[in-house]
Amino acid sequence: MSHTATVKTAQFKDAQDIVNACKELQKDGVNCYVEFNAVPRMWTENQIGRDLGYDKHPTDECEVVVRIPDAFYDVGFIRTEEGNLMPVFDDYNGQAMMRHDNMGSKPVRDVLGAKFEGRIEHWNGLREESEDNEGSQQLRHSIGRLMQGIHKSQAIRRAQAMGHYVMGSTTDENGHVHVKVGIPD
C-alpha cells in the first residue's frame, strides 16, 4: 500500500508560482523552501516511479520540490505530458516508518492543509471526500495552502502582464483566492 497522491487538476506551468507561494507561506510562519531537480522525502525510495509508472518516472527526481522541514515528507512537482507541473506527495497521516535526515514530526496536511477546490487522487484511484454532508467540492486539502498560494501567484502575474496593478488579495472561508486589481488610467 502506498500513500502517493497527486493533484491532476493542477493547471500551471511556471515554477515561479511555486517559489512565490513558498515565500507567502514563509511570511505566514511555515518553514518551507524550494529546490530544483531534487527528490522529495517520501515513505519509500522509488515511490513515484512505482506508483505513477517507471516508464514516465524512472527516478523520483522532480523538477521542483517544496521542502517542508516540519513535516514527515515534502511536495514534489513533475511535468505532465501537457506541460503542467503536477504536485506529487506522500499523503500518509500516521507516524512515519522510514526515517529521513532532518525529518519533521507532522503529516504534510498538518502543515499545509486548508480548504481548496480540487481533488487529490491517490495512486490506487481513491479520492478524498468533502468535509460537509452536502457533497461540496470544497475539502480540507492536504496541500491546500500551497495550492492557494500558487493560484494567487498565477492571478497576480496574469494581471501584471495585462498592465494591471494589484491592490490586495484575500482567501475566503471556502479556500477561494480573490485578487483585487486596478487598471491604470
Secondary structure, DSSP 8 states (H G I E B T S, - for coil): ---EEE-TT-----THHHHHHHHHHHHTT---EEEEEE----SSTTHHHHHH-TTT-SSS-EEEEEE-TTBSS-EEEEE-TTS-EEEEEE---S--SS--TT--SB-HHHHH-EEEES--EETTS-B---SSTT--SEEEETTHHHHHHHHHHHHHHHHHHTT-EEEEEEE-TTS-EEEEEE---
